[in-house]
Amino acid sequence: MSRRAFALLHPSPAGSGKRLKMTGEKEIQKLKQDIEEKEGLIKRQREELLSLHSVSQYLVSETNLEDLLTRIATHIGKYLGAKFVTFWMLEENKKFLFVKAAYGMSQLHIKYSRGEGHLNVNEAWVGRAVRDKKPYFSEDVSQDLKLPKRWMEKVKKLNLRGLICLPIIVADESVGGLCVYWTEARKFENFEIRLLSVVANQAATAIKDIQIYQELQKGTDELEKTRLALVNMLEDTDEARKKTEEEKDKTLAIITNFADGLLFFDAENNLSLINPQAETFFGVQGKDVVGKSVPELSAFPALLPLVELLGGEIKSIFRKELSVREKQTLELSIILVMSGKKTIGSLAILHDITREKTIERMKTEFVSLSAHQLRTPLSAIKWTLKMFLDGDIGEITNEQRSFIEKTYQSNERMIALINDLLDVTRIEEGRYLHKPVLIDIEPVVQSVIDSYRDELKGKNLKLEFQKPRKKLPRITLDTEKIKLAIQNLIDNAVKYTFPGNKITISILHNVGKEEIEFQIRDAGMGIPKEQQERVFTKFFRAENAAKADTTGSGLGLFLAKNIIEAHGGRIWFKSPVFTDGSAEGKGGGGTIFYFILPVKKEFDVFLKGL
């Protein structure tokens, strides 16, 4: 066979070797690119941790709030290349914001914002962030078509484009906001948003610690722990740059040094991680519980309260109280860990609030003791005044009777307030319901309504009781407490309904849900929108209600809510919002309060300690 024929039948492998070489070069190039991206990510994480480390040092070293926020604003502004960084704070009336500290802004502008230049909480980006308790950002505000003309003029004058505003929240209440402004349009990276969120949270911590000056030392210790934890994180990050395969061990080191207890459940709800602080809380060893499912954890008595709270399916939880042992209370929050749209696990965070609960218990005991001590002299005053009014001590003039009647009424209000305070302490001590019986709800409501006949007539009000067509099922409840809840709701309706209008009360049976629904509709002034979130809180009275009637204690709706919830029910309301943005009317709109009670044949224990 000729060489030419052999070459045709057996081609040279040289071309194949060239292709293999090209493929290897592409893989090497891709590997280099992956390494560069990894190194870039590690560099950004390290810079972020260094920045947070600097902020934590400010928190430890500064005790003056304005100086502290100014240093943080300056640091963040320089680090992110921003034109302005501003910390806004709410005024005492909760309606306006002013600049507490800033970077890049003149002292003249800061001073102006604290006077006539203060900002209404219902406008601008920071106002929305504070009001809605969530971040707002814009890649280019100059292209915002919804921006008011006067704000667009300011934006163009200052050459502002990129913007992000975050709320500063203390004890679940917005106290201010953090805003960062850039002169160029920008797409926000995750590390920037994460950094600013942590800074906003750190600022909230600083505000709380500075306000509660008697706990300054404790706050300083906590901040020192945070600083040490950040130092550990920095060391771990440096190690990660050298040996990426040790990343898991470094993450575990951070978790180990965390001040709060941490438990991580995988996608199958099996416990895959528990840190030492959580082990201390529950008195268990990680090797004994890791790998077990939630039902299997019930074999450990100390973990039973946690298992009962988690239930069959782990869901998001925010600040639920958990008693693990005598005189120790934890606050549990559960965060679902997502990868894209898929849940890969659940992180349970346990924060020790024993000291806060002890202080709260001491306060409750003090209120209870004071109220009990006041009842005796007030009762004595009441009966003495009653003897004067009944003529048991002798005849009195009309003028004297007028003064004594006013004094008697004031004393009655004091006794009612004392009784409300005692009810509040019973609620907080978990011993409020004690006489549950199986009864019909309709006669209970009717008896309360009947007690208001004279008062309704005196105020020129009509009350319509819409009874159900069919007989309601009997339910188990504490009659006296339910009467008190209904009375408080009717009290509000009678106090604030305008004369000549009508109050409507109705009861219906939601058969499918096996619950009884109660409604009371008034024709009053309504509840201002910005104050509606606080309606059921202790001692709260809406501004318009306080002006209309100065005698209320702000405890009626708080008591009603706790009574309803103690029976396993739920209470809520609807109040119309008018065209001017307010919730105040002059009759006809009013407010509707609702509550529901479950239809149960046997009484369940809803409060601890019953």
C-alpha positions in Angstrom: 0.0 0.0 0.0 1.3 3.5 -0.9 2.0 6.1 1.7 -0.7 8.3 0.2 -3.3 5.6 0.5 -2.2 4.8 4.1 -2.6 8.5 5.0 -6.1 8.6 3.6 -7.1 5.5 5.6 -5.3 6.6 8.8 -5.6 10.4 9.2 -3.1 12.1 11.6 -4.4 12.9 15.2 -2.7 16.3 15.1 -6.1 18.1 14.5 -7.6 16.3 17.4 -4.8 17.4 19.7 -5.2 21.0 18.7 -8.9 20.9 19.5 -8.1 19.3 22.9 -5.6 22.1 23.6 -8.2 24.8 22.7 -10.8 23.2 25.0 -8.3 23.1 27.8 -7.5 26.7 27.4 -11.2 27.7 27.5 -11.6 25.7 30.7 -8.5 27.3 32.3 -9.8 30.8 31.2 -13.2 30.0 32.8 -11.6 28.8 35.9 -9.5 32.0 36.1 -12.7 34.0 35.7 -14.4 32.1 38.4 -11.5 32.6 40.7 -11.5 36.3 40.0 -15.2 36.6 40.7 -14.7 34.6 43.9 -11.9 36.9 44.9 -14.0 40.0 44.1 -16.9 38.7 46.2 -14.5 38.0 49.1 -13.0 41.4 48.7 -16.5 43.1 48.8 -17.5 41.0 51.8 -14.3 41.9 53.6 -14.9 45.6 52.8 -18.4 45.3 54.0 -17.3 43.7 57.2 -14.6 46.3 57.7 -17.2 49.0 57.2 -19.5 47.4 59.7 -16.6 47.0 62.1 -16.0 50.7 61.9 -19.6 51.5 62.5 -19.6 49.2 65.5 -16.6 51.0 66.9 -18.6 54.3 66.6 -21.4 52.7 68.5 -19.1 51.7 71.3 -17.1 55.0 71.5 -19.9 57.6 71.1 -22.5 58.5 73.6 -23.8 61.7 71.9 -26.5 60.6 69.3 -25.9 63.5 66.9 -22.2 62.9 66.8 -22.6 59.2 66.5 -25.0 59.5 63.5 -22.8 62.1 61.8 -19.8 59.8 62.0 -21.8 56.9 60.6 -23.3 59.1 57.8 -19.8 60.3 56.9 -18.3 56.8 56.9 -21.2 55.4 54.7 -21.1 58.4 52.4 -17.4 58.1 51.7 -17.5 54.3 51.4 -20.4 54.3 48.9 -19.4 57.5 47.0 -22.7 59.2 47.8 -23.4 63.0 47.6 -25.6 63.1 50.7 -26.3 60.7 53.6 -29.0 61.9 56.0 -30.5 60.5 59.2 -34.1 61.7 59.8 -35.8 61.6 63.1 -39.5 61.9 64.0 -40.7 64.8 66.1 -42.7 64.1 69.3 -46.0 64.5 67.5 -45.0 61.7 65.0 -46.2 63.9 62.1 -43.0 65.6 60.9 -39.4 64.6 60.3 -36.2 66.6 60.7 -32.5 66.0 59.9 -30.7 64.8 63.0 -27.3 64.2 61.3 -25.9 64.2 57.7 -23.0 63.9 55.4 -22.5 66.3 52.5 -25.3 68.7 53.7 -24.5 72.2 55.0 -25.3 73.1 58.7 -27.6 75.8 57.4 -29.8 73.1 55.6 -29.7 70.9 58.7 -30.8 73.8 60.9 -33.5 74.7 58.5 -34.9 71.2 58.5 -35.3 71.4 62.3 -37.5 74.5 62.0 -39.9 75.5 59.3 -38.3 73.1 56.8 -39.4 70.0 58.7 -40.8 67.3 56.5 -44.4 65.8 56.7 -44.2 62.1 57.3 -46.8 61.5 54.5 -44.5 62.9 51.8 -41.2 62.3 50.2 -39.3 59.0 50.0 -38.1 59.0 53.6 -41.7 59.7 54.8 -42.9 56.7 52.9 -40.2 54.5 54.3 -40.9 55.6 57.9 -44.7 55.3 57.5 -44.7 51.9 55.7 -41.7 50.5 57.7 -40.0 49.3 54.5 -37.2 50.5 52.2 -37.8 52.6 49.1 -35.3 53.1 46.4 -35.0 54.5 42.9 -32.3 54.0 40.3 -33.0 57.4 38.8 -35.4 59.8 40.7 -35.1 62.4 37.9 -37.2 60.0 35.8 -39.9 59.6 38.4 -43.1 60.8 36.6 -45.1 60.7 39.9 -42.7 63.1 41.6 -44.4 66.4 42.6 -43.2 69.5 40.6 -41.6 71.2 43.6 -39.6 68.0 44.5 -38.5 67.6 40.8 -37.1 71.2 40.9 -35.0 70.3 44.0 -33.9 67.0 42.4 -32.6 68.8 39.3 -31.1 71.7 41.3 -29.1 69.3 43.5 -28.4 66.9 40.5 -29.8 63.9 42.4 -30.5 60.6 40.7 -29.8 57.4 42.6 -31.7 57.2 46.0 -32.4 54.7 48.8 -34.3 55.3 52.0 -34.7 52.8 54.9 -36.8 53.1 58.1 -35.1 53.1 61.5 -37.3 50.9 63.8 -37.2 50.7 67.6 -39.5 48.3 69.4 -41.5 47.7 66.2 -42.1 51.5 65.8 -40.5 53.8 63.2 -38.5 56.5 64.9 -36.8 57.9 61.8 -35.1 57.0 58.5 -31.8 56.7 56.7 -31.4 58.1 53.1 -28.5 57.9 50.7 -28.4 60.1 47.5 -26.1 59.8 44.5 -25.6 62.1 41.5 -25.6 59.3 39.1 -28.2 56.7 38.2 -27.2 53.3 39.6 -28.4 49.8 40.0 -28.2 48.8 43.6 -26.1 45.7 44.6 -27.2 43.3 47.3 -24.2 44.1 49.5 -25.1 47.8 49.4 -28.7 47.2 50.4 -27.6 44.7 53.1 -25.0 47.1 54.4 -27.4 50.0 54.7 -30.0 47.7 56.3 -27.5 46.7 59.0 -26.5 50.3 59.5 -30.2 51.3 59.9 -30.6 48.5 62.5 -27.4 49.6 64.2 -28.6 53.2 64.3 -31.9 52.0 65.9 -29.9 50.1 68.5 -27.9 53.2 69.3 -31.0 55.3 69.6 -32.6 52.8 72.0 -29.4 52.4 74.1 -28.9 56.2 74.4 -32.5 56.8 75.4 -32.4 54.1 78.1 -29.4 55.6 79.8 -29.6 53.5 83.0 -28.8 50.4 80.9 -25.9 52.1 79.1 -23.3 49.7 80.6 -25.2 46.7 79.5 -25.6 48.2 76.0 -21.9 48.9 75.9 -21.1 45.2 76.8 -23.4 44.0 74.0 -21.8 46.4 71.5 -18.4 45.1 72.6 -19.6 41.6 71.9 -20.8 42.7 68.5 -17.4 44.3 67.8 -15.6 41.0 68.8 -17.9 39.0 66.7 -17.2 41.3 63.7 -13.4 40.9 64.4 -13.9 37.1 64.3 -15.9 37.5 61.1 -13.0 39.5 59.6 -10.5 36.9 60.6 -12.7 34.2 59.1 -13.0 36.1 55.9 -9.2 36.5 55.6 -8.9 32.8 56.1 -11.6 32.2 53.4 -9.5 34.1 50.9 -6.6 31.7 51.5 -8.5 28.5 51.7 -12.1 28.6 50.3 -12.6 25.0 51.4 -12.7 26.1 55.0 -15.7 28.4 54.4 -18.1 26.1 56.2 -16.0 25.9 59.3 -15.7 29.7 59.4 -19.5 30.1 59.2 -19.9 27.7 62.0 -17.3 29.7 64.1 -19.5 32.8 63.6 -22.6 31.0 64.6 -20.8 29.6 67.7 -19.8 33.0 68.9 -23.3 34.5 68.3 -24.9 36.0 71.5 -28.4 34.7 70.6 -29.4 31.1 70.3 -29.6 29.7 66.7 -31.2 26.5 65.3 -31.3 25.7 61.6 -33.8 23.2 60.2 -33.3 21.8 56.7 -36.0 21.6 54.0 -37.3 18.3 55.6 -37.6 20.1 59.0 -34.8 18.1 60.5 -32.5 20.0 62.9 -29.1 20.3 61.2 -27.4 22.9 63.4 -27.6 24.3 67.0 -25.2 26.8 68.5 -23.8 26.7 72.0 -26.0 29.5 73.2 -29.1 27.5 72.2 -27.7 24.4 73.9 -27.3 26.5 77.1 -30.9 27.8 76.8 -32.4 24.3 76.5 -29.8 22.3 78.5 -29.1 19.9 75.7 -26.1 18.7 73.7 -25.9 19.3 70.0 -24.8 15.7 69.3 -28.0 14.4 70.9 -30.5 16.5 68.9 -28.9 17.3 65.5 -30.4 15.2 62.7 -33.7 14.8 64.5 -37.1 15.9 63.1 -39.4 18.3 65.0 -41.6 15.5 66.4 -38.6 13.5 67.5 -37.3 16.6 69.5 -40.4 16.2 71.7 -38.5 13.4 73.4 -36.4 16.1 75.2 -38.6 17.7 77.9 -36.7 21.0 77.7 -37.5 21.3 74.0 -41.3 20.7 74.3 -42.3 24.4 74.5 -40.3 25.0 71.2 -41.9 21.9 69.5 -45.4 23.0 70.5 -44.8 26.5 69.1 -43.3 25.1 65.8 -46.2 22.7 65.2 -46.3 20.3 62.4 -45.1 22.7 59.7 -42.4 25.3 60.4 -43.6 28.8 59.4 -42.3 32.3 59.7 -42.6 33.6 63.3 -41.8 37.1 64.6 -41.0 37.7 68.3 -43.1 35.0 69.9 -42.4 34.5 73.6 -41.2 31.1 74.7 -40.8 30.0 78.4 -38.1 27.3 78.5 -37.6 27.1 82.3 -38.7 28.8 85.5 -37.9 32.5 85.4 -36.4 32.4 81.9 -38.2 33.7 78.8 -36.9 33.7 75.3 -38.1 35.6 72.2 -38.4 33.4 69.1 -38.2 34.5 65.5 -38.1 32.1 62.5 -36.9 33.2 59.1 -37.5 31.0 56.1 -34.2 30.7 54.2 -34.8 30.9 50.4 -32.7 30.1 47.4 -34.5 31.8 44.5 -38.2 30.7 45.0 -37.3 27.5 46.9 -37.2 27.2 50.7 -34.0 25.4 51.7 -34.5 25.7 55.4 -35.6 27.6 58.5 -33.5 29.6 60.9 -34.8 30.0 64.4 -33.3 32.9 66.5 -33.7 32.8 70.3 -33.1 36.1 72.2 -33.1 36.1 76.0 -35.7 38.6 77.3 -35.8 37.4 80.9 -34.6 40.7 82.3 -37.2 42.7 80.3 -40.0 40.4 81.4 -38.8 40.7 85.0 -39.0 44.5 84.8 -42.4 44.2 83.2 -43.6 41.9 85.9 -42.3 44.2 88.6 -44.2 47.1 87.0 -47.4 45.1 86.8 -47.1 44.1 90.5 -46.5 47.7 91.4 -49.6 48.9 89.5 -51.7 46.1 91.0 -50.5 46.9 94.5 -51.1 50.6 94.0 -54.6 50.0 92.6 -55.6 47.7 95.5 -54.4 50.3 98.0 -56.4 53.0 96.3 -59.6 51.1 96.2 -60.3 51.2 99.9 -60.0 55.0 100.5 -61.9 55.6 97.2 -64.7 53.3 98.3 -64.8 55.1 101.7 -65.1 58.4 100.0 -67.8 57.1 97.7 -70.0 55.9 100.6 -69.4 59.1 102.6 -70.5 61.2 99.7 -73.4 58.9 99.1 -74.5 59.5 102.7 -74.4 63.2 102.2 -76.5 62.9 99.0 -79.0 60.6 100.6 -79.4 63.0 103.6 -78.2 60.4 106.1 -76.0 63.0 107.7 -78.4 65.9 107.5 -80.0 68.2 105.0 -77.7 70.0 102.5 -78.3 73.0 100.3 -78.8 72.7 96.5 -75.4 74.3 96.0 -73.8 71.9 98.3 -75.5 69.0 96.6 -74.2 70.2 93.2 -70.6 70.2 94.4 -71.0 66.9 96.2 -72.5 65.2 93.0 -69.6 66.4 90.9 -67.2 65.1 93.5 -69.1 61.8 93.6 -68.9 61.5 89.8 -65.2 62.2 89.8 -64.7 59.6 92.5 -66.7 57.1 90.4 -64.4 57.7 87.4 -61.4 57.1 89.6 -62.9 53.8 90.8 -63.6 52.8 87.2 -60.0 53.6 86.3 -58.6 51.6 89.2 -60.8 48.7 88.1 -59.5 49.0 84.6 -55.9 49.0 85.9 -56.6 45.9 87.9 -58.1 44.2 84.8 -54.9 45.1 82.9 -52.7 43.6 85.5 -54.8 40.4 85.5 -54.4 40.2 81.7 -50.6 40.7 82.0 -50.4 38.0 84.7 -52.3 35.5 82.6 -55.2 35.0 85.0 -58.1 37.0 83.5 -60.8 34.4 82.6 -62.0 32.3 85.5 -65.8 31.6 85.2 -66.5 30.1 81.7 -70.0 28.8 81.3 -72.1 27.5 78.4 -74.7 30.2 77.6 -76.6 32.1 74.8 -74.8 35.2 73.7 -78.0 37.1 72.6 -79.4 37.8 76.1 -76.0 38.9 77.2 -75.8 41.5 74.5 -79.4 42.6 75.2 -78.7 43.1 78.9 -75.8 45.4 78.1 -77.9 47.4 75.6 -80.7 47.8 78.1 -78.4 49.5 80.5 -77.8 52.3 78.0 -81.5 53.3 77.4 -81.4 56.5 79.5 -78.0 57.6 78.2 -79.1 57.1 74.6 -82.2 59.2 75.3 -80.3 61.9 76.9 -77.9 62.2 74.0 -80.6 62.0 71.3 -79.3 58.7 69.9 -81.1 55.7 68.4 -79.8 52.2 68.9 -80.9 49.3 66.6 -80.2 45.7 67.6 -80.4 43.5 64.6 -81.0 40.0 65.9 -80.4 36.8 63.9 -83.3 35.1 62.3 -82.3 31.7 63.6 -81.4 30.8 67.2 -77.7 31.1 67.8 -75.7 28.1 69.1 -74.7 28.3 72.7 -71.0 29.1 73.4 -68.7 28.8 76.3 -67.5 32.1 77.7 -66.9 34.2 80.8 -70.1 36.2 81.0 -68.9 39.1 83.1 -65.8 39.6 80.9 -67.7 39.4 77.7 -70.2 41.9 79.0 -67.3 44.2 79.8 -65.9 43.9 76.3 -69.3 44.6 74.7 -69.8 47.5 77.2 -66.5 49.1 76.2 -67.4 48.9 72.5 -70.9 50.4 73.1 -69.3 53.1 75.3 -67.2 54.2 72.4 -70.1 54.3 70.0 -72.3 56.3 72.4 -69.5 58.7 73.3 -68.4 59.6 69.7 -71.6 59.3 67.7 -73.0 62.7 66.7 -76.4 63.6 68.2 -79.4 62.6 66.1 -77.7 59.6 64.5 -78.1 55.9 64.9 -75.9 53.1 66.4 -76.5 49.6 64.9 -75.6 46.4 66.6 -75.9 43.0 64.9 -75.1 39.4 65.5 -74.8 36.6 63.0 -73.7 33.0 62.9 -71.0 32.1 60.3 -72.1 28.5 59.9 -69.2 27.4 57.6 -66.6 28.7 60.1 -68.6 27.8 63.2 -68.2 31.2 64.7 -70.4 34.0 65.9 -69.8 37.5 64.6 -70.6 40.7 66.5 -70.8 44.1 64.7 -71.3 47.6 66.1 -71.6 50.5 63.7 -71.5 54.1 65.0 -72.0 57.4 63.2 -69.1 59.2 64.7 -65.9 61.1 63.8 -63.9 58.0 62.7 -60.3 57.2 63.5 -57.4 59.0 61.9 -55.6 56.8 59.4 -52.1 57.4 60.8 -53.3 56.3 64.3 -55.3 53.2 63.4 -52.4 50.8 64.1 -52.4 51.8 67.7 -56.1 51.6 68.5 -55.9 48.4 70.6 -52.8 49.4 72.5 -52.7 50.2 76.2 -53.5 53.8 77.2 -53.9 55.0 73.6 -56.6 57.5 72.6 -56.9 59.0 69.1 -56.3 62.8 69.0 -59.8 63.6 67.8 -61.4 61.3 70.4 -59.3 63.0 73.2 -60.6 66.4 72.1 -64.2 65.2 72.0 -64.1 63.5 75.4 -61.3 64.2 77.9 -62.4 61.6 80.5 -61.3 58.3 78.8 -58.4 56.2 80.1 -57.4 54.6 76.8 -57.9 51.1 78.3 -61.3 50.1 77.0 -60.3 48.7 73.6 -57.2 47.2 75.0 -59.3 45.2 77.5 -61.9 44.3 74.9 -59.2 42.9 72.6 -57.6 40.8 75.3 -61.0 39.5 76.5 -62.0 38.5 72.9 -58.6 36.9 72.2 -58.7 35.0 75.6 -61.9 33.3 74.3 -60.1 32.3 71.1 -61.7 35.1 69.1 -60.5 38.0 67.0 -61.4 41.7 67.0 -60.9 44.4 64.2 -62.5 47.5 62.8 -63.1 49.5 59.7 -63.0 53.3 59.6 -63.5 55.3 56.4 -60.8 57.5 54.9 -62.1 60.7 53.4 -60.9 62.6 50.4 -58.6 64.9 52.3 -56.7 61.8 53.5 -58.0 62.0 57.0 -60.4 59.6 58.7 -62.6 62.2 60.3 -66.2 62.9 59.4 -69.2 64.7 60.7 -71.5 61.8 61.0 -72.8 59.1 58.7 -69.5 57.3 58.1 -68.3 56.4 61.5 -66.5 53.2 62.4 -67.5 49.6 62.5 -66.0 47.3 65.2 -66.2 43.5 64.6 -65.3 40.6 66.8 -65.8 36.9 66.4 -66.1 34.1 69.0 -65.6 30.4 68.1 -68.5 28.0 68.7 -67.1 25.5 71.2 -68.9 23.0 73.4 -66.0 22.8 75.8 -63.8 25.7 77.0 -60.1 25.5 76.0 -57.4 27.2 78.0 -56.3 30.2 76.1 -54.1 31.9 78.7 -51.3 30.5 80.6 -51.9 30.0 84.3 -55.7 29.4 84.1 
